[in-house]
């Protein structure tokens, strides 16, 4: 894990730590928009199963004050989608001004989707994507 991941966030610089009603346990991956953690809900009545929690990068939020509201709005719209090929969004929240998105945690083998070789070309990928409605 990159030790500088948390340097600008207002939550502890080590895992596990809490964000809203969730406990962040470990880093699953990093991308241009955010950091994805494995975590679970905490508190009274919480069902303790693992989820994926995407936290938007602090430097992006600092550079664009409207980004937090945009991320929350788009995540709530995405949560309305229901299709077998779409990961379900379970919760959209904000804590200390940091938006986060909670979704089901997919069990993957190996390096996950990024590590899998593509089994179809661009045309086939577009064909598959166009069938999602």
C-alpha positions, 0 to 999 in steps of 0.5 A: 500500500502506498503510505501517502494514500491518506496524507490529505484525508481527515481520517487516520493514516492507517487501516483499519479506520472508519469512514461514515458508517463503514470500516475500511479494512484494506486497499483493493486498488487505486485508480485515477478517480479514487481508492477502493477499499474492502470494508464492512458496515459498523454499528448497531444493526450492521450486517457484517459482510465485506463490501467495496468502498470507493473513496474519491481522491482528495486532490480531485475534490480540492481542485473542484468544489462541485465534484463531490456533489456531482459524484454523489448525484451520479452514484445515486443515479447508477444505484437505480440500475439493475442488471446482472452485468452491473455491480450493485451500488448499496450506499452512497455517503459523505463523511468529512466532505469526502464522498464514498460509494459502497457496492457489492464486493465481487470475488475475483481470481488473480489480479481482477479485471485489470489483470485479465486478458481481453477475449474480444475486440473493440467491435465485440465489446461495443456489441455487448455494451449496446445490449445493456439497457 
